[in-house]
Amino acid sequence: MLTHPDTLPERERLKLKSVLAGCPELDAFTRHVRAFGNMLTQLQGDQLPQWIKAVRADDLPSLHTFANGLERDLAAVTAGLTLPWSSGTVEGHVNRIKMIKRQTYGRAGFGLLMKRVLLAS
């Protein structure tokens, strides 16, 4: 369900089609997940309110919880789904620094951590 249908082998696509035909809730869930994935990859954040409305129309509690979380900061989520900028590089650096910090097992102070980060660059 999470894989784009065009990348699935024919056998898998047929299996998925038969499973979805037998379970309308799973079919609705799959449609919503694919629509959200399309919004994400095509930077179509302006469609988010309509997507949330469509999710609420179906009886899918797990997606309702997800939609509630999105609505808590709708402006930020819409911007993230619309704007071309990404914080991925920054997140990568934060992850790298946390890994270096974990390697000291909490015994090193800020001075040593700073030296290790600078030397690792």
C-alpha positions as CSV (number, residue, x, y, z in Angstrom):
1,M,0.0,0.0,0.0
2,L,2.9,2.4,0.7
3,T,4.7,1.6,-2.5
4,H,3.7,3.6,-5.6
5,P,1.5,1.3,-7.7
6,D,3.6,1.9,-10.9
7,T,6.7,0.4,-9.2
8,L,4.9,-2.8,-8.0
9,P,5.5,-6.0,-10.0
10,E,2.4,-7.2,-11.8
11,R,1.9,-10.1,-9.5
12,E,2.0,-7.9,-6.4
13,R,-0.3,-5.3,-8.0
14,L,-2.9,-8.1,-8.7
15,K,-2.6,-9.3,-5.1
16,L,-3.1,-5.9,-3.7
17,K,-6.1,-5.3,-6.0
18,S,-7.8,-8.4,-4.8
19,V,-7.2,-7.6,-1.1
20,L,-8.5,-4.0,-1.5
21,A,-11.6,-5.3,-3.3
22,G,-12.4,-7.5,-0.3
23,C,-12.0,-4.8,2.3
24,P,-13.6,-1.3,1.6
25,E,-11.9,0.2,4.7
26,L,-8.5,-0.8,3.5
27,D,-9.3,0.5,0.1
28,A,-10.3,3.9,1.5
29,F,-7.2,3.9,3.7
30,T,-5.0,3.2,0.7
31,R,-6.6,5.9,-1.4
32,H,-6.0,8.5,1.4
33,V,-2.4,7.4,1.9
34,R,-1.7,7.6,-1.8
35,A,-3.4,11.0,-2.0
36,F,-1.2,12.3,0.9
37,G,1.9,10.8,-0.7
38,N,1.0,12.6,-3.9
39,M,0.6,15.9,-2.0
40,L,4.0,15.3,-0.4
41,T,5.9,14.6,-3.6
42,Q,4.1,17.1,-5.9
43,L,4.3,19.9,-3.3
44,Q,0.5,20.4,-3.3
45,G,-0.1,21.5,0.3
46,D,-3.0,23.7,-0.7
47,Q,-5.0,20.5,-1.0
48,L,-4.5,19.5,2.6
49,P,-7.8,20.9,4.0
50,Q,-9.7,18.9,1.3
51,W,-7.7,15.8,2.2
52,I,-8.5,16.2,5.9
53,K,-12.2,16.6,5.1
54,A,-12.1,13.5,3.0
55,V,-10.4,11.5,5.8
56,R,-13.0,12.7,8.3
57,A,-15.8,11.4,6.0
58,D,-14.5,7.8,6.3
59,D,-14.5,5.7,9.5
60,L,-10.7,5.4,9.8
61,P,-9.7,6.2,13.4
62,S,-6.0,5.9,12.8
63,L,-6.1,8.5,10.0
64,H,-8.4,10.7,12.1
65,T,-5.6,10.8,14.7
66,F,-3.1,11.7,12.0
67,A,-5.4,14.4,10.6
68,N,-5.9,15.9,14.1
69,G,-2.1,16.1,14.5
70,L,-1.9,17.9,11.1
71,E,-4.6,20.3,12.1
72,R,-2.8,21.3,15.2
73,D,-0.3,23.3,13.2
74,L,-2.0,23.5,9.8
75,A,-0.1,26.5,8.6
76,A,3.3,24.9,9.2
77,V,2.2,21.6,7.6
78,T,0.8,23.3,4.6
79,A,4.0,25.3,4.2
80,G,6.0,22.1,4.5
81,L,3.9,20.4,1.8
82,T,4.1,23.5,-0.5
83,L,7.4,25.2,-0.2
84,P,10.5,23.7,-2.0
85,W,12.9,24.2,1.0
86,S,13.9,21.3,3.2
87,S,15.5,21.1,6.6
88,G,17.0,17.7,5.7
89,T,20.6,18.9,5.7
90,V,20.2,20.5,9.1
91,E,18.6,17.3,10.5
92,G,21.4,15.3,9.1
93,H,24.0,17.4,11.0
94,V,22.0,17.2,14.2
95,N,21.8,13.4,13.8
96,R,25.6,13.3,13.3
97,I,26.3,15.5,16.3
98,K,24.0,13.3,18.5
99,M,25.9,10.2,17.3
100,I,29.2,11.8,18.3
101,K,27.8,12.7,21.7
102,R,26.5,9.2,22.2
103,Q,29.9,7.8,21.6
104,T,31.2,9.5,24.7
105,Y,28.6,7.8,26.9
106,G,27.7,11.1,28.5
107,R,31.1,11.5,30.1
108,A,32.4,14.3,28.0
109,G,31.6,18.0,28.5
110,F,30.7,20.5,25.9
111,G,34.4,21.4,25.2
112,L,35.3,17.9,24.2
113,L,32.1,17.5,22.2
114,M,32.9,20.7,20.3
115,K,36.4,19.5,19.5
116,R,35.2,16.1,18.3
117,V,32.5,17.7,16.1
118,L,35.0,20.1,14.6
119,L,37.6,17.4,14.0
120,A,35.1,15.0,12.5
121,S,34.2,17.6,9.8
